[in-house]
Amino acid sequence: MTAGWGRLGLVSDVVDRIWRTDAAGMLGVLARRFGDLDLAEEALQDAVAEAIERWPRDGVPDNAAGWLVTTAWRKGVDRLRRDANGRRKLAVAAQDEAVAEPSDDDRLGIVFACCHPVLAEPAQVALTLHAAAGLPAETIAAAFLLPGATMAQRLVRAKRLLREREVRFEVPEPDTYAQRLPPVLAVLYLIYNEGYLATSRDTPHRRELTREALDLARELHRLMPAEPEVAGLVALLELHESRAATRFGADGRLVLLEDQDRARWDRGLIRVAMRRLATAAARDRPGPYQLEAAIAAQHALAPSYERTDWAALRRHYDLLMTLRPSPVVRLGRAVATGFAIGPAEALAEVDAVADQLSGYRLWHATRADLLLRLGRPEEAIEATSRALALATNPAERELLTRRLAALQPAPPHPATAQPRGQG
């Protein structure tokens, strides 16, 4: 009995590992064949259940992912045969009985389908996290501060809409890249950012999301090496990843860029990103992700925070404003202005976007820093308090709490007092 339980535990570990590495590709194969993501998921879950039952007895197949796909295909066909409404779909799906092995194209086909323009951006992000990154609805809901039932309904609606619109689960033709690429790149960047600094109150960061986003972006670049914005996104994520080991201290506290130990940055990854960015720039088709990567590169190459080329950063932000004008880009430019020109000029730039960013924690935190540099501590305290009220990430809240405590005036030292009534 003990040996049987041991084999079952090993099989569960194997299934978990395959699911983490190959789920998106397996779903891609099945969804492309069935034209239905729900059916693909249900069939694959049936196959996993059969694997957990059979593999402890029969042994794990050499090609476990292939076994799961073939079994899931059979399970899905059985479901369609039992369903009168599924027979037309079965006739289309079964035109070729051979089921291909999952590939990078199948995984990216899932991403492109999840980011189809028929879906709104929140649904695109949620469905990509679920189908391409393998995260359950409860985990995605927690990351975006939503009830689990709300997220589950969002996923159901998104999958139903893809089915009704007969969206194909495959990488689109090159002549449609201009339309189809932007939402894919945006969603991959949103996934990375959620892992980089989580919106959840429960965890400061989610490394599995940053790794998944970078992995998917690299696969997209392998598929589309001539697309400079894909290369720009990969370079941007790699430059951020190069600092991953220094973003949190041993005590779990958030370490800001200016305080990070640059000797611990991954210089090999920085070199890879710089080569990738240079190749993209040589195509002379500039885009927002290439410019964001160029901004990150200035920080990665600077010998220290103080010796960063802030004037160059400010010029990059000016270029970025021409391609992707937004108040957040203007806020980044203001930070560069504070070092390239001075805090007074920077504060004027920050205050110019007050109407758009007054509900954004980093706008208040940036104002607080500039006000402190201008010798206005009372206003800095108020701005830091506003930033803290808006922050949800636990590490960010802890940092702002420490800053606020440091800004508060020290209580007066109690004077030696004499008892009342005595001279």
Helices and strands as residue ranges (DSSP letters): H 2-34, H 37-58, H 64-82, G 84-86, H 87-93, H 104-114, H 121-131, H 137-143, H 148-164, G 174-176, H 177-196, H 207-223, H 228-241, G 244-246, G 257-259, G 262-264, H 267-281, H 288-301, H 310-323, H 327-340, H 343-351, H 354-357, H 361-373, H 377-390, H 394-407
